[in-house]
Amino acid sequence: MRRIMPAMHALHVIQRYYPYTGGSELYFQEIGEALVREGHRVTVLTTDAWDLDHFWAAGRRTLPPGETQHNGVRIVRFPVVRAPGPPLVYPLLRRMMVELGRLPGSTALLRRLALLTPRVPGLVHYLATTREHYDLVHTTNITLDFTIIPALRFAQRRGIPHLCTPFVHLGEPGSHAIVRYYAQPHQLDLLRRAARVIVQTGREGDFLAARGVPRERLRLVGCWVRPDQLAGGDGARFRREQGIAGPIVLSIGVAAYDKGTPHTIEAMQRLWQAGCDATLVLIASNTMAQFEAWYAGLPDATRQRIRLLRSAPHQVKLDALAAADVFALPSRTDSFGIVYLEAWCYALPVIGAWAGGVPDVIRDGEDGFLVRFGDVEALAERLALLLGDPQRARAMGRRGRQRVLEHFTFEQRYARMRQVYREVGFGAP
């Protein structure tokens, strides 16, 4: 006879959440909704940010603060408060923290500096005063530590487990340009104090273990997709609505330098100059201000060969996947890259960068290609190869799809996540 466990209450703390559906946001949305289907309660504490750069710059898109509910998950959204001054205040503070982190004994100071800007005082107040019972706290995005620090303190006061999914961006091999913002002394200290640290690739786990995060607390879960929820794309409809007849190179994600968006455009410019008739489609959940300024300065002839679709509906994204011939996201800031799995669901060959956790996801030459971040020439060559050899491109895409079905479905990966929750006493038999 199956034993019925009492419902428990999980607190998820994430900097952005539904209706924004980036990688980490969708990741936590699906975990929370699965727990609700099991009969548990889930509360999400988040901010009013839609655009990522709302955390350091005024005039970006936001969502109304307050309490709502979606698919059984309670969502409490708090306003972001920034320090006065220009947007440069945030990156300058973070750069100063990186330099201070070189000094011994700087952890406590860095922890205080991390809470200067941005601040989310409503979230801090809630955690300091709420009488609600919670059985577990799960935080994420270690570089946005201003919400993780108060959440850890809350878990310690309550004597409940704290899990963290840091999504560490390792950046390019041999370069600390990116990873130094994800591995500052106070951030590593947060992870060392967590009951479990959930990583997406072996590379991420090895990196953290080498920096003192106990390996016995590291758990490799990885990312996933739901092939059934990605079905139904209509490529003909997308081509008709966008007025595209020839091949399509597709990129999905934040439009930003670190995601390789300008490099993708520059590679396409080389192909267009050589007579290629492909169209570049950029589906951008968020366009960073720096990219917007760069994009506005492109020649009209270039922008006419690009379809930049901001915050496109889910169905448009599916239609674009069905219409595309190649998927390209040569990013240096992906701890995994769920979008590669989504592209593989449509049997598309993919191009990523030798950076972050992506080399653990894409098998270079088998289901996609990897290029050095920022290597426009190599990127153009790989794009030309795939566009010029549709048979090889389809074979690579089919291998990727098979791998998704065998290893990266929600059911397979959520089972790993659920086991981590059980290890710390959440819903354990």
Residue pairs with C-beta under 8 A, 6 or more apart in sequence:
3 429
5 427
5 428
5 429
7 39
7 40
7 41
8 40
8 41
8 135
8 136
8 426
8 427
9 40
9 41
9 42
9 43
9 132
9 133
9 134
9 135
10 32
10 35
10 40
10 41
10 42
10 43
10 134
10 135
10 136
10 137
10 138
10 421
10 426
11 43
11 45
11 134
11 136
11 137
11 138
11 151
11 154
12 28
12 31
12 32
12 42
12 43
12 44
12 45
12 137
12 138
12 139
13 44
13 45
13 46
13 123
13 137
13 138
13 139
13 140
13 147
13 148
13 151
14 24
14 25
14 28
14 44
14 45
14 46
14 139
14 140
14 141
14 147
15 46
15 47
15 49
15 55
15 140
15 141
15 144
15 147
16 22
16 25
16 46
16 47
16 49
16 50
16 52
17 25
17 28
17 29
17 44
17 46
17 75
17 77
18 25
18 29
18 70
18 75
19 63
19 70
20 49
20 50
20 63
20 285
21 29
21 285
21 314
22 253
22 254
22 285
22 286
23 167
23 223
23 334
23 336
23 337
23 338
23 339
24 140
24 141
24 165
24 167
26 338
27 140
27 165
27 223
27 338
28 44
28 138
28 140
29 70
29 73
30 224
30 226
30 410
30 414
31 138
31 414
31 417
32 42
32 44
32 73
33 42
33 71
33 72
33 73
34 414
34 418
35 42
35 421
36 42
36 71
36 72
36 73
37 72
38 427
40 426
40 427
41 74
42 72
42 73
42 74
43 73
43 74
43 75
43 76
43 132
43 134
44 73
44 74
44 75
44 76
45 76
45 78
45 123
45 126
45 127
45 147
45 151
46 75
46 76
46 77
46 78
47 55
47 77
47 78
47 79
47 80
47 120
47 123
47 147
48 54
48 62
48 63
48 64
48 65
48 77
48 78
48 79
48 80
49 55
49 60
49 62
49 63
49 80
50 60
50 61
50 62
50 63
50 286
51 60
51 61
51 62
51 286
52 254
52 286
52 288
53 60
53 87
53 288
53 289
54 60
54 61
54 62
54 80
55 80
55 82
55 90
55 118
55 144
56 82
56 87
56 89
56 90
56 91
56 117
56 118
57 82
57 87
57 289
58 82
58 87
60 289
62 80
63 77
64 77
65 77
65 78
65 79
65 122
66 76
66 77
67 74
67 75
67 76
67 77
68 74
68 75
68 77
69 75
76 126
78 120
78 121
78 122
78 123
78 126
79 120
79 122
80 118
80 119
80 120
81 117
81 118
81 119
81 120
81 121
82 89
82 90
82 117
82 118
82 119
83 89
83 90
83 93
83 116
83 117
83 118
87 289
89 117
90 117
90 118
93 113
93 116
93 117
94 181
96 113
97 110
97 113
97 114
97 184
98 180
98 181
98 184
100 106
100 109
100 110
100 113
101 110
101 184
101 185
101 186
106 185
106 186
107 185
107 186
107 189
108 186
110 184
110 185
110 186
111 149
111 186
111 189
114 145
114 146
114 149
114 186
115 146
115 149
115 150
118 146
119 146
120 146
120 147
123 147
123 150
124 150
127 150
127 151
127 153
127 154
128 150
128 154
134 158
134 160
135 160
135 425
135 426
136 160
136 161
136 162
136 163
136 421
136 424
136 425
136 426
137 151
137 152
137 154
137 155
137 160
137 161
137 162
137 163
138 162
138 163
138 164
138 165
139 147
139 148
139 151
139 152
139 162
139 163
139 164
139 165
140 148
140 164
140 165
140 166
140 167
141 148
141 166
141 167
142 148
142 164
142 166
142 167
142 168
142 182
142 187
142 190
142 191
143 169
143 181
143 182
143 187
145 186
145 187
145 190
148 164
148 190
149 186
149 190
151 162
152 162
152 190
152 193
152 194
155 161
155 162
156 162
156 193
161 195
161 196
161 424
161 425
161 426
162 193
162 194
162 195
163 194
163 195
163 196
163 197
163 198
163 420
163 421
163 424
164 190
164 191
164 194
164 196
164 197
164 198
165 197
165 198
165 199
165 221
166 182
166 187
166 191
166 197
166 199
166 204
166 208
167 200
167 335
167 336
168 179
168 182
168 183
168 199
168 204
168 207
168 208
168 335
169 178
169 179
169 181
169 182
169 332
169 333
169 334
169 335
169 356
170 178
170 179
170 182
170 203
170 204
170 207
170 335
170 355
170 356
170 357
171 177
171 178
171 179
171 332
171 333
171 355
171 356
172 178
172 332
172 353
172 354
172 355
172 372
172 373
173 354
173 355
178 258
178 332
178 333
178 355
178 356
179 207
183 207
183 211
188 208
188 211
188 212
188 213
191 197
191 208
191 213
192 212
192 213
192 214
194 217
195 217
195 424
196 217
196 218
196 219
196 420
196 423
196 424
197 208
197 213
197 217
197 218
197 219
198 219
198 221
198 417
198 420
199 205
199 208
199 218
199 219
199 220
199 221
199 335
200 220
200 221
200 222
200 223
200 335
200 336
200 357
201 220
201 222
201 335
201 336
201 357
201 360
201 361
202 220
202 360
203 356
203 357
203 359
203 360
204 335
204 357
205 215
205 218
205 220
208 218
209 215
209 218
219 416
219 420
220 416
221 413
221 416
221 417
221 420
222 336
222 408
222 413
222 416
223 336
223 337
223 338
223 341
223 408
223 413
224 338
224 341
224 408
224 409
224 410
224 412
224 413
224 414
225 338
225 341
225 342
225 345
225 404
225 408
225 409
225 410
226 409
226 410
227 345
227 404
227 405
227 409
230 318
230 321
230 342
230 345
230 346
231 318
231 345
232 315
232 318
233 315
233 318
233 319
233 320
233 321
233 322
233 323
233 346
234 318
234 319
234 322
235 319
235 322
235 323
235 324
236 323
237 319
238 244
238 316
238 319
238 320
238 322
238 323
239 245
239 248
239 323
241 319
242 279
242 281
242 307
244 279
244 281
244 307
244 323
246 277
246 278
246 279
247 276
247 277
247 278
247 279
247 325
247 326
247 387
248 278
248 279
248 280
248 281
248 320
248 323
248 324
248 325
248 326
249 264
249 268
249 278
249 279
249 280
249 281
249 324
249 325
249 326
249 327
249 328
249 383
249 387
250 281
250 283
250 320
250 321
250 323
250 324
250 326
250 327
250 328
250 343
250 348
251 261
251 264
251 280
251 281
251 282
251 283
251 327
251 328
251 329
252 283
252 285
252 317
252 320
252 327
252 329
252 339
252 342
252 343
253 259
253 283
253 284
253 285
253 329
253 331
253 339
254 261
254 284
254 285
254 286
254 287
254 288
255 261
255 282
255 284
255 286
255 287
255 288
255 291
255 292
255 295
255 308
256 286
256 287
256 288
256 290
256 291
257 288
257 290
257 291
257 294
258 331
258 332
258 333
259 329
259 331
259 333
260 328
260 329
260 330
260 331
260 332
260 353
260 373
260 374
260 379
261 282
261 284
261 291
262 291
262 294
263 330
263 373
263 374
263 375
263 376
263 379
264 280
264 282
264 328
264 329
264 330
264 379
265 280
265 295
265 298
265 302
265 306
266 376
267 328
267 376
267 377
267 379
267 380
267 383
268 276
268 278
268 280
268 305
268 306
268 380
268 383
269 302
270 376
270 377
270 380
271 278
271 380
271 383
271 384
271 387
272 278
272 302
272 305
274 384
276 384
276 387
278 325
278 383
278 387
279 305
279 306
279 307
280 305
280 306
280 307
281 306
281 307
281 309
281 320
281 324
282 306
282 307
282 308
282 309
283 309
283 312
283 316
283 317
283 320
284 308
284 309
284 310
284 311
285 311
286 311
287 295
287 308
287 310
295 303
295 308
309 316
309 320
312 320
321 327
321 342
321 343
321 345
321 346
321 348
322 346
324 343
324 346
324 348
325 348
325 386
325 387
325 390
325 393
326 348
326 349
326 350
326 351
326 383
326 386
326 387
326 393
327 339
327 340
327 343
327 348
327 349
327 350
327 351
328 350
328 351
328 379
328 383
329 337
329 339
329 340
329 350
329 351
329 352
330 351
330 352
330 353
330 371
330 373
330 379
331 337
331 352
331 353
331 355
331 356
331 358
331 373
332 353
332 355
332 356
332 373
333 355
333 356
334 352
334 355
334 356
334 357
334 358
335 356
335 357
336 356
336 357
336 358
336 360
336 361
337 352
337 356
337 357
337 358
337 361
337 362
340 350
340 352
340 358
340 361
340 362
340 368
340 400
341 361
341 404
341 408
343 350
343 397
343 400
344 350
344 367
344 397
344 400
344 401
344 403
344 404
345 401
345 404
346 397
346 401
347 394
347 397
347 398
347 400
347 401
348 393
348 397
348 400
349 367
349 368
349 369
349 386
349 392
349 393
349 394
349 396
349 397
349 400
350 362
350 367
350 368
350 369
350 397
350 400
351 368
351 369
351 370
351 371
351 379
351 382
351 383
351 386
352 358
352 359
352 361
352 362
352 368
352 369
352 370
352 371
353 370
353 371
353 372
353 373
354 370
354 371
354 372
354 373
355 373
358 370
359 370
362 368
362 369
362 370
364 370
366 396
366 399
367 396
367 397
367 399
367 400
367 403
368 396
368 400
369 382
369 385
369 386
371 378
371 379
371 382
372 378
385 392
386 392
386 393
386 396
387 393
418 427
421 427
422 428
422 429
